[in-house]
Amino acid sequence: MFRRKHVRLIFFLYLLIVLKVIIFKYPLWQLREIAAGWEKDVILEGLDTANFTLFKTIRMYIDYSDRLNSFENLVGNVVVFIPFGFLLPYVIDWGRNFLVMLFHAFTFVVGIEVFQLFSAFGAFDVDDILLNCFGAVIGYLFYLGFESYRKRFGRSQSQI
């Protein structure tokens, strides 16, 4: 039987993995090189390469689906945040509220994207925010379905 502290540990480890996969995806030597080159030009370059137009990247992936890793990128951006929407309601009580969960997912994702914008450890993309939050919503729907199943068959949420 999982207790809340176990779920919190799993959630914390999940967040670390997300940060590793999204932000610190490069080898350590390359991260050091990127960090050594930080200047205000990096911020300007980040602004130049950023996508602030909703659906621009999604549309590009659809239009060039035969040439790019479109499916992997689109689905990956959704799938990586499904655990967020599923686990957060077990981590904090008020995370059971859909809007609270969505706010936390949005805040975490925007934090990652803004870091990428100003750090050169990735590229800011508003479509990533949309897809990641959509993944969290799917995770929350899984949470609702799982809780409905547990209530129907006698296991209460208080056991988590």
C-alpha positions as CSV (number, residue, x, y, z in Angstrom):
1,M,0.0,0.0,0.0
2,F,1.4,3.4,-1.0
3,R,1.4,6.2,1.5
4,R,1.4,9.9,0.7
5,K,5.1,10.2,1.5
6,H,5.8,7.5,-1.1
7,V,3.7,9.3,-3.7
8,R,5.5,12.6,-2.9
9,L,8.9,10.9,-3.4
10,I,7.7,9.4,-6.7
11,F,6.4,12.9,-7.8
12,F,9.7,14.6,-6.7
13,L,11.7,12.0,-8.7
14,Y,9.4,12.4,-11.6
15,L,10.0,16.2,-11.6
16,L,13.8,15.7,-11.5
17,I,13.5,13.4,-14.5
18,V,11.4,15.9,-16.4
19,L,14.0,18.6,-15.7
20,K,16.8,16.3,-16.8
21,V,15.0,15.3,-20.0
22,I,13.9,18.8,-20.9
23,I,16.6,21.2,-19.6
24,F,19.7,19.2,-18.9
25,K,19.4,16.8,-21.9
26,Y,22.9,17.6,-23.0
27,P,26.1,15.9,-21.7
28,L,27.8,17.8,-18.8
29,W,30.7,19.0,-20.9
30,Q,28.2,20.6,-23.4
31,L,26.2,22.2,-20.6
32,R,29.4,23.7,-19.2
33,E,30.2,25.1,-22.7
34,I,26.7,26.6,-23.0
35,A,27.0,28.1,-19.6
36,A,30.5,29.5,-20.3
37,G,29.1,31.3,-23.3
38,W,26.4,33.1,-21.5
39,E,26.2,36.8,-22.3
40,K,23.4,39.2,-23.0
41,D,23.6,38.0,-26.6
42,V,22.3,34.6,-25.4
43,I,19.1,36.3,-24.2
44,L,18.7,38.1,-27.5
45,E,19.3,34.9,-29.4
46,G,16.8,33.1,-27.3
47,L,14.2,35.8,-28.1
48,D,15.0,35.5,-31.8
49,T,14.5,31.7,-31.9
50,A,11.5,31.7,-29.5
51,N,8.1,30.7,-30.8
52,F,5.4,33.0,-29.4
53,T,2.8,32.1,-32.0
54,L,0.3,29.5,-30.8
55,F,0.1,26.4,-33.1
56,K,3.1,27.5,-35.2
57,T,5.2,24.5,-34.2
58,I,2.3,22.1,-34.1
59,R,1.3,23.2,-37.6
60,M,4.9,22.8,-38.8
61,Y,5.0,19.2,-37.4
62,I,1.8,18.4,-39.1
63,D,2.8,19.9,-42.4
64,Y,6.2,18.2,-42.5
65,S,5.2,15.0,-40.7
66,D,7.0,12.9,-43.3
67,R,10.3,14.7,-42.8
68,L,10.6,15.5,-39.1
69,N,10.2,13.5,-35.9
70,S,6.8,15.1,-35.7
71,F,4.9,12.3,-34.0
72,E,7.6,11.8,-31.4
73,N,7.8,15.5,-30.6
74,L,4.1,16.1,-30.4
75,V,3.2,13.0,-28.5
76,G,6.3,13.3,-26.3
77,N,5.4,16.8,-25.2
78,V,2.0,15.5,-24.1
79,V,3.1,12.2,-22.6
80,V,5.8,13.6,-20.4
81,F,3.3,15.6,-18.4
82,I,0.6,12.9,-17.9
83,P,2.2,11.8,-14.6
84,F,2.0,15.4,-13.4
85,G,-1.8,15.5,-13.7
86,F,-2.2,12.1,-12.3
87,L,0.2,12.4,-9.3
88,L,-0.4,16.0,-8.1
89,P,-3.8,15.3,-6.6
90,Y,-2.2,12.7,-4.4
91,V,0.7,15.0,-3.4
92,I,-1.4,17.9,-2.2
93,D,-5.0,17.8,-1.1
94,W,-6.0,20.9,-3.0
95,G,-4.4,19.5,-6.1
96,R,-7.6,17.5,-6.5
97,N,-9.2,20.6,-7.8
98,F,-8.8,20.6,-11.6
99,L,-8.0,24.3,-11.8
100,V,-5.4,24.1,-9.1
101,M,-3.7,21.1,-10.8
102,L,-3.8,23.0,-14.1
103,F,-2.3,26.2,-12.5
104,H,0.5,24.2,-11.0
105,A,1.2,22.4,-14.3
106,F,1.1,25.7,-16.2
107,T,3.4,27.4,-13.7
108,F,5.9,24.5,-13.8
109,V,5.9,24.4,-17.7
110,V,6.2,28.2,-18.1
111,G,9.1,28.1,-15.6
112,I,10.9,25.6,-17.8
113,E,10.1,27.5,-21.0
114,V,11.3,30.8,-19.5
115,F,14.5,29.2,-18.3
116,Q,15.0,27.9,-21.8
117,L,14.4,31.3,-23.2
118,F,17.1,33.0,-21.2
119,S,19.6,30.2,-20.8
120,A,20.3,28.6,-24.2
121,F,19.5,25.2,-22.7
122,G,16.7,24.8,-25.2
123,A,14.2,27.0,-27.1
124,F,11.1,28.7,-25.8
125,D,8.0,27.4,-27.6
126,V,4.4,28.4,-26.6
127,D,3.2,25.2,-28.2
128,D,5.2,23.2,-25.7
129,I,3.2,24.9,-23.0
130,L,0.0,24.0,-24.6
131,L,1.0,20.4,-25.3
132,N,2.5,19.9,-21.8
133,C,-0.6,21.3,-20.1
134,F,-2.8,19.0,-22.3
135,G,-0.7,16.1,-21.0
136,A,-1.4,17.2,-17.4
137,V,-5.1,17.4,-18.2
138,I,-5.0,13.8,-19.6
139,G,-3.2,12.7,-16.4
140,Y,-5.9,14.4,-14.3
141,L,-8.6,12.5,-16.3
142,F,-6.7,9.3,-15.5
143,Y,-6.7,10.3,-11.8
144,L,-10.5,10.8,-11.9
145,G,-11.0,7.5,-13.6
146,F,-8.7,5.7,-11.2
147,E,-10.4,7.2,-8.2
148,S,-13.8,6.3,-9.6
149,Y,-12.6,2.7,-10.0
150,R,-11.2,2.7,-6.5
151,K,-14.4,4.0,-5.0
152,R,-16.5,1.5,-6.9
153,F,-14.4,-1.4,-5.7
154,G,-13.8,-0.3,-2.1
155,R,-10.4,1.3,-1.8
156,S,-10.5,4.8,-0.5
157,Q,-8.2,7.6,-1.4
158,S,-7.2,8.0,2.2
159,Q,-5.0,4.9,1.8
160,I,-2.8,7.0,-0.5
